[in-house]
Amino acid sequence: MNFIVLVSALALSYYRPHKSLDWLFHACTPYAQLLERNFNGGKNRHGVVAWTLGALLPSIVIGFLYYGLMELNVIIGMLFGIAVLYLILRFSRFSQRAERIAAALADKNIDEARTLLSQWEPPLETSHYNAAEVARVSIETTLRRAHQGLFGPIFWFVLLGPGGALLYRLSHLLMQSWEPHLDNHFHRFAHRAFEWLDWLPIRISGACFAIVGDFEDAVYCWRTQAAGWPEQSLGIILASGAGALGVRLGEPLPYRGVLQFRPELGLGDEADADYLKSAVGLVWRVLVLLVGLLLLLTFAHWLGN
């Protein structure tokens, strides 16, 4: 049944995309801020309690509801699971944004491409980016958002149902909302919890990039370059994705008039609109691979029964 729920949720989120760029983020941010205001005593145990209330408890409730409804009535349970996944998965957004930026770059409309990228990634200052830098950062954003908004939740859905997918997304949102401070241990547990939850999914995503792309270059870049990225787990995604595509990512970027150092990732040519389109295609191939594997597991389960 998980296969039917997943495919239905993917189809619904693709053909009926959310109006908001990230509905779940905007819905949960006020709650995350409320938890921080009320529980942030600067201690690690305070962060554990807040994370439990913000991520673990809602996920347990959704998990019990899903499996309880499946026992009561399979159709109602499946509809509930589809609705939950529809709210969790960020399927159409990464491809639509990337394709619009690629079209602008192909038309030599650098100003529009910069604007679209800054709207997609608000913290970025894209006004001084050239076409290659816009394409490079857009590819990085496509790969990262595909993993965090699609592949990671799918992994935990297959493992634990909708509650698992929700736990992954809520943990990521809390990590984003609670910025770490050197003198405050409250924020550290949320970051550590997401690292635990993402340890295996991020390696599966990297392996999938290698399988559906240039395998040798993806593995080589993963092994030799990922550890040099400031956030090593994200480095796995970017290095393997760059190697699979045969494109160079990373490299310094202008920030407030100064070049910000970033290590080079990948091999091959400089990023452009065509490589950005290829990145979208790479994500689609990984998604097909994951859905196909789930279908095989479903058949194996049916045959075993």
Salt bridges, closest charged atoms under 4 A:
ASP22 OD2 - ARG90 NH1 3.41
ASP22 OD2 - ARG169 NH2 3.04
GLU36 OE2 - HIS187 NE2 2.95
ASP111 OD1 - ARG114 NH1 3.29
GLU121 OE2 - ARG144 NH2 2.26
GLU121 OE1 - ARG145 NH2 2.61
GLU125 OE2 - ARG256 NE 3.44
GLU140 OE1 - ARG262 NH1 2.84
ASP198 OD1 - HIS147 NE2 2.82
GLU251 OE1 - ARG136 NH2 3.50
GLU251 OE2 - ARG248 NE 3.09
